[in-house]
């Protein structure tokens, strides 16, 4: 391995001096930060100016709107008073009192009233029509030629508050234009007899709110009202939208507790605006005074452009200064990073090739010595890991062998070398759940050696063990499929589990076992029924059900085994399966077939 010279370098330009140069650039950044602080402070001042302007406009225009409404109310109230003083009007029942009709009881001078209404309409600006209705809302006299056929909404509005002085309501024409309807009740002998209804256009209010005040082109005053349905709508056309059905987006009735403060919202165009709201609760009207944020802050944006250019120029100067020292300041750090990444990836042969006469050079030498030591430690660690890996592999192999032996001991009958009772119980639980889930039948056979006790007593236990081994080997040879299980169920009994086997095949196998055992002709000198060892078999095929357990199924097979013994042994008997509901039994029979 190549060795590098790591002797102490001579003193040179230190990192402290280099950091001082970096701080020089930092001071320049501080100057720029001061400029930005001034920019944002100036921005706050402009927002304050906008707020004062919008508040002033709000106060002035709110006052003017109220003056216009009060003027209209006074005019309508004066007309009603003059009509009351000029005549005595009597309104009769609906069958007999119709002004302009043919009945002789007509006590009202239509011509006189119409002249009065027309004079009022001509004298008062912005009045489009005037009517007199009875208390039922039917038009009696009007400045319009077809007053009796006037739309129903006016009649409804005229009678909403018939006993108040003057009521102001907003109505929309078929063309979608809004206008005001002012109503006042006339009395005779302290008794309400008729209602004066005046229609007034909104041209005066429209000219008021649409005039340009002065901060910017996007400055706008919106005159809004709340409809009986609770919807906020523009009373006069919006400055940038002629459609009167457009929703203003800003709901001033939600901000009645904080009307005097400016806030940022989004208007019906989707533009962010500065807005102040003013609610006129007596009329359920409101004024919104707004200006686009971009328009209001245009002066700030000009300053922002100037500051941005200044920052770019300053940054360029700082960049030129930094380039003079970039090689000395950044190259050793880059070298450090590259070598460290190579060493981290496993290449421990890499070293830092830096011999400057400053702290960086000293750090490079220390780093190289550490890398040399790391190689030695790594080699030693690799040797230890290899040794431990070999030991672990041997231990795992011994453990696997022990597990296999343990599994074989726990599931294998020590005498016959076939499955034991534990192996059978595990397989039975597993296959019972699977057949219950899949809806498949499960066959089971229990085999017993006839008169085995006599066999043991006559020939001895060693001969009995040999007999059991012979029978186990025979059964294991007959049952050839991998999924089937032959297990020693207990003493001289054997259990055979046959998943995925039909009822017919199960019955054939049971009789086959009895016949093959007879063909073996294994001597049994103490058997009352034969000179050879014989077998009795109980068998059955059952479709598992939720209401029947596997224990009940095994019990039914065991009862079939004892039935075979009662019938004379050396035979196979079919089990009577556990009972279940009729519907389930019919379904099971179809699946067994």
ABEGO torsion letter per residue (X at the ends): XBBBBABBBBBBBBAAAAAAAAAAAAAAAAAAAAAAAAAAAAAAAAAAAAAAAAAAAAAAAAAAAAAAAAAAAAAAAAAAAAAAAABBBBBBBAAABBBGBABAABABBAAAAAAAAAAAAAABBGBABBBBBBAAGBBABBABABAAABBAAAAAAAAABAABABBBBBBBBAAGBBBBBBBBBBBBGGBBABBBBBBBBAAAAAAAAABBAGABAABBBBBBBBBAAGBBBBABBBAABABAABBAGBBAAAAAABAABBBBBBBAAGBBBBBBBBBBAAAGBBBBBBBBAAAAAAAAAAAAAAAAAAAAAAAAAAAAAAAAAAAAAAAAAAAAAAAAAAAAAGBAABBBBBABBBAAAAAAAAAAAAAAAAAAAAAAAAAAAAAAAAAAAAAAAAAAAAAAAAAAAAABBAAAGBBBAAAAAAAAAAAAAAAAAAGBBBBBBBBBBBGAAAAAAAAEAAAAAAAAAAAAAAAAAABABAABBBBBAEEABBBBBBBGBBAAAAAAAAAAAAAAAAAAGBBBAABAABABBBBBBBBBBBBBBAABBAAAAAAAAAAAAAAAAAAGEGBBBBBBBBBBBAAAAAAAAAAAX
